[in-house]
């Protein structure tokens, strides 16, 4: 599916940011023309993913949406700590 490419990108970026890669998991929910990617991680790594004032997660969302538009799907990324 098209959302798998976006999920792979998000997973690659998130695993580069966290200290405990084993605790990272992605749950992808597809619906008509859109996808929701929920990133689960350890609580101390959630702050690393979100970043100061949410700048890091905003950048991840921007990249995910850009790739999503290229493959023809709308994407939303959420972090579950």
Gaussian input, Z-matrix of N, CA and C with variables (Angstrom, degrees):
# hf/3-21g

backbone

0 1
 N
 C     1     B1
 C     2     B2     1     A1
 N     3     B3     2     A2     1     D1
 C     4     B4     3     A3     2     D2
 C     5     B5     4     A4     3     D3
 N     6     B6     5     A5     4     D4
 C     7     B7     6     A6     5     D5
 C     8     B8     7     A7     6     D6
 N     9     B9     8     A8     7     D7
 C    10    B10     9     A9     8     D8
 C    11    B11    10    A10     9     D9
 N    12    B12    11    A11    10    D10
 C    13    B13    12    A12    11    D11
 C    14    B14    13    A13    12    D12
 N    15    B15    14    A14    13    D13
 C    16    B16    15    A15    14    D14
 C    17    B17    16    A16    15    D15
 N    18    B18    17    A17    16    D16
 C    19    B19    18    A18    17    D17
 C    20    B20    19    A19    18    D18
 N    21    B21    20    A20    19    D19
 C    22    B22    21    A21    20    D20
 C    23    B23    22    A22    21    D21
 N    24    B24    23    A23    22    D22
 C    25    B25    24    A24    23    D23
 C    26    B26    25    A25    24    D24
 N    27    B27    26    A26    25    D25
 C    28    B28    27    A27    26    D26
 C    29    B29    28    A28    27    D27
 N    30    B30    29    A29    28    D28
 C    31    B31    30    A30    29    D29
 C    32    B32    31    A31    30    D30
 N    33    B33    32    A32    31    D31
 C    34    B34    33    A33    32    D32
 C    35    B35    34    A34    33    D33
 N    36    B36    35    A35    34    D34
 C    37    B37    36    A36    35    D35
 C    38    B38    37    A37    36    D36
 N    39    B39    38    A38    37    D37
 C    40    B40    39    A39    38    D38
 C    41    B41    40    A40    39    D39
 N    42    B42    41    A41    40    D40
 C    43    B43    42    A42    41    D41
 C    44    B44    43    A43    42    D42
 N    45    B45    44    A44    43    D43
 C    46    B46    45    A45    44    D44
 C    47    B47    46    A46    45    D45
 N    48    B48    47    A47    46    D46
 C    49    B49    48    A48    47    D47
 C    50    B50    49    A49    48    D48
 N    51    B51    50    A50    49    D49
 C    52    B52    51    A51    50    D50
 C    53    B53    52    A52    51    D51
 N    54    B54    53    A53    52    D52
 C    55    B55    54    A54    53    D53
 C    56    B56    55    A55    54    D54
 N    57    B57    56    A56    55    D55
 C    58    B58    57    A57    56    D56
 C    59    B59    58    A58    57    D57
 N    60    B60    59    A59    58    D58
 C    61    B61    60    A60    59    D59
 C    62    B62    61    A61    60    D60
 N    63    B63    62    A62    61    D61
 C    64    B64    63    A63    62    D62
 C    65    B65    64    A64    63    D63
 N    66    B66    65    A65    64    D64
 C    67    B67    66    A66    65    D65
 C    68    B68    67    A67    66    D66
 N    69    B69    68    A68    67    D67
 C    70    B70    69    A69    68    D68
 C    71    B71    70    A70    69    D69
 N    72    B72    71    A71    70    D70
 C    73    B73    72    A72    71    D71
 C    74    B74    73    A73    72    D72
 N    75    B75    74    A74    73    D73
 C    76    B76    75    A75    74    D74
 C    77    B77    76    A76    75    D75
 N    78    B78    77    A77    76    D76
 C    79    B79    78    A78    77    D77
 C    80    B80    79    A79    78    D78
 N    81    B81    80    A80    79    D79
 C    82    B82    81    A81    80    D80
 C    83    B83    82    A82    81    D81
 N    84    B84    83    A83    82    D82
 C    85    B85    84    A84    83    D83
 C    86    B86    85    A85    84    D84
 N    87    B87    86    A86    85    D85
 C    88    B88    87    A87    86    D86
 C    89    B89    88    A88    87    D87
 N    90    B90    89    A89    88    D88
 C    91    B91    90    A90    89    D89
 C    92    B92    91    A91    90    D90
 N    93    B93    92    A92    91    D91
 C    94    B94    93    A93    92    D92
 C    95    B95    94    A94    93    D93
 N    96    B96    95    A95    94    D94
 C    97    B97    96    A96    95    D95
 C    98    B98    97    A97    96    D96
 N    99    B99    98    A98    97    D97
 C   100   B100    99    A99    98    D98
 C   101   B101   100   A100    99    D99
 N   102   B102   101   A101   100   D100
 C   103   B103   102   A102   101   D101
 C   104   B104   103   A103   102   D102
 N   105   B105   104   A104   103   D103
 C   106   B106   105   A105   104   D104
 C   107   B107   106   A106   105   D105
 N   108   B108   107   A107   106   D106
 C   109   B109   108   A108   107   D107
 C   110   B110   109   A109   108   D108
 N   111   B111   110   A110   109   D109
 C   112   B112   111   A111   110   D110
 C   113   B113   112   A112   111   D111
 N   114   B114   113   A113   112   D112
 C   115   B115   114   A114   113   D113
 C   116   B116   115   A115   114   D114
 N   117   B117   116   A116   115   D115
 C   118   B118   117   A117   116   D116
 C   119   B119   118   A118   117   D117
 N   120   B120   119   A119   118   D118
 C   121   B121   120   A120   119   D119
 C   122   B122   121   A121   120   D120
 N   123   B123   122   A122   121   D121
 C   124   B124   123   A123   122   D122
 C   125   B125   124   A124   123   D123
 N   126   B126   125   A125   124   D124
 C   127   B127   126   A126   125   D125
 C   128   B128   127   A127   126   D126
 N   129   B129   128   A128   127   D127
 C   130   B130   129   A129   128   D128
 C   131   B131   130   A130   129   D129
 N   132   B132   131   A131   130   D130
 C   133   B133   132   A132   131   D131
 C   134   B134   133   A133   132   D132
 N   135   B135   134   A134   133   D133
 C   136   B136   135   A135   134   D134
 C   137   B137   136   A136   135   D135
 N   138   B138   137   A137   136   D136
 C   139   B139   138   A138   137   D137
 C   140   B140   139   A139   138   D138
 N   141   B141   140   A140   139   D139
 C   142   B142   141   A141   140   D140
 C   143   B143   142   A142   141   D141
 N   144   B144   143   A143   142   D142
 C   145   B145   144   A144   143   D143
 C   146   B146   145   A145   144   D144
 N   147   B147   146   A146   145   D145
 C   148   B148   147   A147   146   D146
 C   149   B149   148   A148   147   D147
 N   150   B150   149   A149   148   D148
 C   151   B151   150   A150   149   D149
 C   152   B152   151   A151   150   D150
 N   153   B153   152   A152   151   D151
 C   154   B154   153   A153   152   D152
 C   155   B155   154   A154   153   D153
 N   156   B156   155   A155   154   D154
 C   157   B157   156   A156   155   D155
 C   158   B158   157   A157   156   D156
 N   159   B159   158   A158   157   D157
 C   160   B160   159   A159   158   D158
 C   161   B161   160   A160   159   D159
 N   162   B162   161   A161   160   D160
 C   163   B163   162   A162   161   D161
 C   164   B164   163   A163   162   D162
 N   165   B165   164   A164   163   D163
 C   166   B166   165   A165   164   D164
 C   167   B167   166   A166   165   D165
 N   168   B168   167   A167   166   D166
 C   169   B169   168   A168   167   D167
 C   170   B170   169   A169   168   D168
 N   171   B171   170   A170   169   D169
 C   172   B172   171   A171   170   D170
 C   173   B173   172   A172   171   D171
 N   174   B174   173   A173   172   D172
 C   175   B175   174   A174   173   D173
 C   176   B176   175   A175   174   D174
 N   177   B177   176   A176   175   D175
 C   178   B178   177   A177   176   D176
 C   179   B179   178   A178   177   D177
 N   180   B180   179   A179   178   D178
 C   181   B181   180   A180   179   D179
 C   182   B182   181   A181   180   D180
 N   183   B183   182   A182   181   D181
 C   184   B184   183   A183   182   D182
 C   185   B185   184   A184   183   D183
 N   186   B186   185   A185   184   D184
 C   187   B187   186   A186   185   D185
 C   188   B188   187   A187   186   D186
 N   189   B189   188   A188   187   D187
 C   190   B190   189   A189   188   D188
 C   191   B191   190   A190   189   D189
 N   192   B192   191   A191   190   D190
 C   193   B193   192   A192   191   D191
 C   194   B194   193   A193   192   D192
 N   195   B195   194   A194   193   D193
 C   196   B196   195   A195   194   D194
 C   197   B197   196   A196   195   D195
 N   198   B198   197   A197   196   D196
 C   199   B199   198   A198   197   D197
 C   200   B200   199   A199   198   D198
 N   201   B201   200   A200   199   D199
 C   202   B202   201   A201   200   D200
 C   203   B203   202   A202   201   D201
 N   204   B204   203   A203   202   D202
 C   205   B205   204   A204   203   D203
 C   206   B206   205   A205   204   D204
 N   207   B207   206   A206   205   D205
 C   208   B208   207   A207   206   D206
 C   209   B209   208   A208   207   D207
 N   210   B210   209   A209   208   D208
 C   211   B211   210   A210   209   D209
 C   212   B212   211   A211   210   D210
 N   213   B213   212   A212   211   D211
 C   214   B214   213   A213   212   D212
 C   215   B215   214   A214   213   D213
 N   216   B216   215   A215   214   D214
 C   217   B217   216   A216   215   D215
 C   218   B218   217   A217   216   D216
 N   219   B219   218   A218   217   D217
 C   220   B220   219   A219   218   D218
 C   221   B221   220   A220   219   D219
 N   222   B222   221   A221   220   D220
 C   223   B223   222   A222   221   D221
 C   224   B224   223   A223   222   D222
 N   225   B225   224   A224   223   D223
 C   226   B226   225   A225   224   D224
 C   227   B227   226   A226   225   D225
 N   228   B228   227   A227   226   D226
 C   229   B229   228   A228   227   D227
 C   230   B230   229   A229   228   D228
 N   231   B231   230   A230   229   D229
 C   232   B232   231   A231   230   D230
 C   233   B233   232   A232   231   D231
 N   234   B234   233   A233   232   D232
 C   235   B235   234   A234   233   D233
 C   236   B236   235   A235   234   D234
 N   237   B237   236   A236   235   D235
 C   238   B238   237   A237   236   D236
 C   239   B239   238   A238   237   D237
 N   240   B240   239   A239   238   D238
 C   241   B241   240   A240   239   D239
 C   242   B242   241   A241   240   D240

   B1=1.4530
   B2=1.5263
   B3=1.3006
   B4=1.4595
   B5=1.5213
   B6=1.3218
   B7=1.4682
   B8=1.5230
   B9=1.3329
   B10=1.4657
   B11=1.5218
   B12=1.3236
   B13=1.4663
   B14=1.5225
   B15=1.3140
   B16=1.4667
   B17=1.5249
   B18=1.3250
   B19=1.4677
   B20=1.5261
   B21=1.3284
   B22=1.4657
   B23=1.5216
   B24=1.3317
   B25=1.4620
   B26=1.5229
   B27=1.3307
   B28=1.4664
   B29=1.5288
   B30=1.3212
   B31=1.4637
   B32=1.5238
   B33=1.3139
   B34=1.4679
   B35=1.5304
   B36=1.3257
   B37=1.4648
   B38=1.5247
   B39=1.3374
   B40=1.4644
   B41=1.5296
   B42=1.3191
   B43=1.4706
   B44=1.5232
   B45=1.3140
   B46=1.4530
   B47=1.5192
   B48=1.3186
   B49=1.4596
   B50=1.5214
   B51=1.3183
   B52=1.4680
   B53=1.5242
   B54=1.3362
   B55=1.4613
   B56=1.5253
   B57=1.3300
   B58=1.4610
   B59=1.5290
   B60=1.3343
   B61=1.4624
   B62=1.5284
   B63=1.3258
   B64=1.4681
   B65=1.5281
   B66=1.3077
   B67=1.4632
   B68=1.5287
   B69=1.3333
   B70=1.4670
   B71=1.5236
   B72=1.3216
   B73=1.4632
   B74=1.5219
   B75=1.3203
   B76=1.4569
   B77=1.5087
   B78=1.3151
   B79=1.4582
   B80=1.5237
   B81=1.3342
   B82=1.4609
   B83=1.5196
   B84=1.3256
   B85=1.4540
   B86=1.5222
   B87=1.3261
   B88=1.4610
   B89=1.5138
   B90=1.3132
   B91=1.4640
   B92=1.5211
   B93=1.2989
   B94=1.4669
   B95=1.5217
   B96=1.3178
   B97=1.4513
   B98=1.5058
   B99=1.3242
   B100=1.4563
   B101=1.5274
   B102=1.3189
   B103=1.4586
   B104=1.5235
   B105=1.3213
   B106=1.4619
   B107=1.5173
   B108=1.3240
   B109=1.4571
   B110=1.5204
   B111=1.3327
   B112=1.4609
   B113=1.5190
   B114=1.3183
   B115=1.4587
   B116=1.5211
   B117=1.3201
   B118=1.4660
   B119=1.5215
   B120=1.3303
   B121=1.4592
   B122=1.5197
   B123=1.3219
   B124=1.4604
   B125=1.5321
   B126=1.3228
   B127=1.4605
   B128=1.5212
   B129=1.3266
   B130=1.4681
   B131=1.5281
   B132=1.3262
   B133=1.4587
   B134=1.5223
   B135=1.3175
   B136=1.4620
   B137=1.5281
   B138=1.3109
   B139=1.4591
   B140=1.5183
   B141=1.3172
   B142=1.4656
   B143=1.5251
   B144=1.3248
   B145=1.4650
   B146=1.5294
   B147=1.3180
   B148=1.4631
   B149=1.5283
   B150=1.3254
   B151=1.4613
   B152=1.5140
   B153=1.3106
   B154=1.4636
   B155=1.5196
   B156=1.3170
   B157=1.4678
   B158=1.5327
   B159=1.3396
   B160=1.4573
   B161=1.5125
   B162=1.3082
   B163=1.4661
   B164=1.5247
   B165=1.3266
   B166=1.4680
   B167=1.5181
   B168=1.3276
   B169=1.4671
   B170=1.5197
   B171=1.3167
   B172=1.4638
   B173=1.5250
   B174=1.3214
   B175=1.4621
   B176=1.5338
   B177=1.3349
   B178=1.4741
   B179=1.5176
   B180=1.3202
   B181=1.4725
   B182=1.5266
   B183=1.3289
   B184=1.4617
   B185=1.5214
   B186=1.3268
   B187=1.4624
   B188=1.5239
   B189=1.3380
   B190=1.4660
   B191=1.5226
   B192=1.3164
   B193=1.4653
   B194=1.5215
   B195=1.3384
   B196=1.4608
   B197=1.5247
   B198=1.3254
   B199=1.4636
   B200=1.5200
   B201=1.3144
   B202=1.4585
   B203=1.5143
   B204=1.3143
   B205=1.4672
   B206=1.5216
   B207=1.3156
   B208=1.4694
   B209=1.5226
   B210=1.3325
   B211=1.4670
   B212=1.5133
   B213=1.3331
   B214=1.4564
   B215=1.5133
   B216=1.3242
   B217=1.4610
   B218=1.5231
   B219=1.3001
   B220=1.4568
   B221=1.5275
   B222=1.3171
   B223=1.4676
   B224=1.5140
   B225=1.3285
   B226=1.4570
   B227=1.5177
   B228=1.3300
   B229=1.4622
   B230=1.5290
   B231=1.3295
   B232=1.4648
   B233=1.5287
   B234=1.3333
   B235=1.4666
   B236=1.5248
   B237=1.3130
   B238=1.4619
   B239=1.5186
   B240=1.3269
   B241=1.4528
   B242=1.4616
   A1=110.55
   A2=115.44
   A3=120.99
   A4=111.68
   A5=116.78
   A6=119.61
   A7=111.96
   A8=118.11
   A9=120.30
   A10=111.44
   A11=117.49
   A12=120.88
   A13=110.41
   A14=115.95
   A15=120.26
   A16=109.63
   A17=117.04
   A18=120.79
   A19=110.75
   A20=117.29
   A21=120.21
   A22=111.16
   A23=116.69
   A24=120.82
   A25=110.79
   A26=116.90
   A27=121.23
   A28=110.04
   A29=116.87
   A30=120.25
   A31=111.36
   A32=117.40
   A33=121.53
   A34=110.96
   A35=116.60
   A36=120.73
   A37=110.79
   A38=116.58
   A39=120.92
   A40=110.77
   A41=117.81
   A42=120.16
   A43=111.37
   A44=117.94
   A45=120.86
   A46=113.39
   A47=117.26
   A48=121.65
   A49=113.81
   A50=117.78
   A51=121.37
   A52=111.80
   A53=115.48
   A54=120.61
   A55=111.45
   A56=117.25
   A57=121.86
   A58=109.26
   A59=116.39
   A60=121.09
   A61=112.60
   A62=117.06
   A63=120.47
   A64=111.99
   A65=117.68
   A66=121.18
   A67=112.80
   A68=117.17
   A69=120.94
   A70=109.98
   A71=116.11
   A72=120.94
   A73=108.46
   A74=115.04
   A75=121.22
   A76=109.54
   A77=115.94
   A78=122.21
   A79=106.86
   A80=116.08
   A81=121.28
   A82=108.99
   A83=116.29
   A84=122.67
   A85=108.40
   A86=116.13
   A87=121.73
   A88=110.74
   A89=115.57
   A90=121.95
   A91=107.18
   A92=118.51
   A93=121.86
   A94=112.64
   A95=117.21
   A96=121.67
   A97=115.75
   A98=118.54
   A99=120.25
   A100=109.94
   A101=114.84
   A102=120.68
   A103=109.20
   A104=115.44
   A105=122.59
   A106=106.97
   A107=116.56
   A108=121.97
   A109=107.50
   A110=116.13
   A111=121.78
   A112=108.64
   A113=115.93
   A114=122.40
   A115=108.01
   A116=116.50
   A117=121.81
   A118=108.29
   A119=116.00
   A120=120.59
   A121=108.89
   A122=115.81
   A123=119.48
   A124=108.57
   A125=115.86
   A126=120.32
   A127=113.50
   A128=116.98
   A129=118.61
   A130=111.22
   A131=118.12
   A132=120.68
   A133=112.61
   A134=118.02
   A135=120.63
   A136=110.21
   A137=116.81
   A138=120.87
   A139=112.25
   A140=116.85
   A141=120.58
   A142=110.64
   A143=116.65
   A144=120.50
   A145=110.66
   A146=116.72
   A147=120.45
   A148=110.78
   A149=116.81
   A150=120.82
   A151=112.99
   A152=115.24
   A153=120.29
   A154=109.86
   A155=114.54
   A156=122.83
   A157=112.56
   A158=116.63
   A159=120.71
   A160=115.17
   A161=117.07
   A162=120.12
   A163=112.41
   A164=117.35
   A165=119.66
   A166=111.23
   A167=117.98
   A168=119.98
   A169=110.40
   A170=117.39
   A171=119.94
   A172=110.34
   A173=116.86
   A174=120.66
   A175=111.30
   A176=116.49
   A177=120.36
   A178=110.04
   A179=117.00
   A180=120.80
   A181=111.26
   A182=116.84
   A183=120.46
   A184=110.79
   A185=117.45
   A186=121.03
   A187=111.39
   A188=116.81
   A189=120.49
   A190=110.91
   A191=117.37
   A192=120.47
   A193=111.56
   A194=116.72
   A195=120.38
   A196=110.46
   A197=117.26
   A198=120.13
   A199=110.54
   A200=117.04
   A201=120.62
   A202=112.25
   A203=117.05
   A204=119.41
   A205=110.77
   A206=117.69
   A207=120.33
   A208=112.11
   A209=116.54
   A210=119.99
   A211=111.96
   A212=117.69
   A213=121.66
   A214=116.39
   A215=117.06
   A216=120.30
   A217=110.41
   A218=116.27
   A219=122.66
   A220=108.11
   A221=118.08
   A222=121.87
   A223=110.67
   A224=115.93
   A225=123.39
   A226=107.86
   A227=117.21
   A228=122.70
   A229=108.50
   A230=116.71
   A231=123.17
   A232=109.01
   A233=116.44
   A234=121.98
   A235=108.50
   A236=115.87
   A237=122.85
   A238=107.27
   A239=116.71
   A240=120.27
   A241=115.92
   D1=160.48
   D2=-179.59
   D3=-65.59
   D4=-34.70
   D5=-178.25
   D6=-69.66
   D7=-19.35
   D8=177.74
   D9=-64.64
   D10=-36.62
   D11=177.71
   D12=-64.30
   D13=-42.28
   D14=-179.92
   D15=-67.57
   D16=-41.76
   D17=179.19
   D18=-62.96
   D19=-38.05
   D20=177.35
   D21=-62.98
   D22=-40.74
   D23=177.88
   D24=-63.33
   D25=-47.64
   D26=-179.42
   D27=-61.47
   D28=-43.90
   D29=179.69
   D30=-62.46
   D31=-41.42
   D32=179.15
   D33=-61.13
   D34=-45.36
   D35=-179.06
   D36=-66.81
   D37=-46.42
   D38=-176.88
   D39=-64.37
   D40=-42.63
   D41=-179.68
   D42=-64.45
   D43=-26.84
   D44=175.69
   D45=-74.23
   D46=-19.76
   D47=-177.14
   D48=-93.06
   D49=-32.80
   D50=-170.56
   D51=-86.87
   D52=163.83
   D53=176.06
   D54=-94.25
   D55=-27.50
   D56=-178.85
   D57=-114.35
   D58=87.20
   D59=-177.04
   D60=-66.27
   D61=-26.31
   D62=-178.21
   D63=-68.33
   D64=-23.53
   D65=-178.94
   D66=-85.32
   D67=-6.34
   D68=-177.93
   D69=-84.45
   D70=129.62
   D71=173.22
   D72=-143.87
   D73=147.24
   D74=179.85
   D75=-115.43
   D76=136.67
   D77=175.17
   D78=-118.11
   D79=115.15
   D80=-177.11
   D81=-105.16
   D82=123.96
   D83=177.66
   D84=-114.89
   D85=115.16
   D86=-179.60
   D87=-97.90
   D88=140.61
   D89=170.84
   D90=-138.70
   D91=-170.96
   D92=-176.53
   D93=-57.52
   D94=102.61
   D95=174.99
   D96=69.53
   D97=12.04
   D98=179.14
   D99=-144.93
   D100=161.77
   D101=179.62
   D102=-142.70
   D103=143.30
   D104=174.69
   D105=-114.61
   D106=122.92
   D107=178.50
   D108=-111.01
   D109=115.59
   D110=178.14
   D111=-104.91
   D112=121.79
   D113=-178.65
   D114=-99.26
   D115=118.78
   D116=175.52
   D117=-103.67
   D118=136.95
   D119=-179.72
   D120=-154.78
   D121=176.72
   D122=176.97
   D123=-70.49
   D124=156.69
   D125=-173.92
   D126=-62.60
   D127=-38.92
   D128=-178.88
   D129=-71.00
   D130=-25.38
   D131=177.75
   D132=-82.75
   D133=-18.00
   D134=178.94
   D135=-61.54
   D136=-37.79
   D137=177.80
   D138=-65.02
   D139=-34.85
   D140=177.43
   D141=-67.39
   D142=-38.64
   D143=-178.98
   D144=-71.59
   D145=-39.34
   D146=-178.75
   D147=-73.68
   D148=-42.62
   D149=178.35
   D150=79.35
   D151=174.29
   D152=179.28
   D153=-68.28
   D154=126.38
   D155=-179.06
   D156=55.25
   D157=24.18
   D158=175.47
   D159=76.78
   D160=15.78
   D161=-175.75
   D162=-67.94
   D163=-39.29
   D164=-177.44
   D165=-67.71
   D166=-47.05
   D167=179.96
   D168=-66.49
   D169=-32.15
   D170=176.87
   D171=-64.15
   D172=-41.21
   D173=178.03
   D174=-66.48
   D175=-40.63
   D176=177.36
   D177=-62.52
   D178=-43.27
   D179=178.99
   D180=-63.45
   D181=-39.59
   D182=179.09
   D183=-62.87
   D184=-45.52
   D185=178.05
   D186=-63.72
   D187=-42.33
   D188=-179.73
   D189=-64.51
   D190=-41.18
   D191=179.21
   D192=-67.65
   D193=-37.06
   D194=178.92
   D195=-64.38
   D196=-46.02
   D197=177.45
   D198=-67.15
   D199=-37.97
   D200=178.04
   D201=-60.84
   D202=-39.95
   D203=179.01
   D204=-68.47
   D205=-30.97
   D206=177.80
   D207=-69.45
   D208=-33.47
   D209=-179.52
   D210=-97.17
   D211=1.05
   D212=172.25
   D213=85.96
   D214=34.31
   D215=176.79
   D216=-141.35
   D217=148.58
   D218=176.00
   D219=-87.72
   D220=135.65
   D221=-172.66
   D222=-126.65
   D223=139.80
   D224=172.56
   D225=-129.75
   D226=135.52
   D227=-178.75
   D228=-117.82
   D229=128.36
   D230=177.79
   D231=-124.95
   D232=147.00
   D233=178.04
   D234=-109.68
   D235=126.63
   D236=175.06
   D237=-111.40
   D238=113.88
   D239=-174.53
   D240=-83.37

